[in-house]
């Protein structure tokens, strides 16, 4: 592996840790988050929870709003996943 690949790996691994430190987001281990992904950093960044081994790709938008908390239980009972 060359120096450029090692440097890129360090940058990619450090971005999720930066988001945890700066904004208080809950980000799991071994996550890859694109710098072009849109994460809710203004309204409620502590409401973002990303699980282990998750990739958030370029153009993805993750929002966290306080007023959605009351709907969480109702929506989880009615959720249908279609493959």
Secondary structure, DSSP 8 states (H G I E B T S, - for coil): --HHHHHHHHHHHHHHHHHHHHH--EE-TT-EE-TTSEE--SS-GGG-EE-TT-EE-TT-EE---GGGGGGHHHHHHS-----
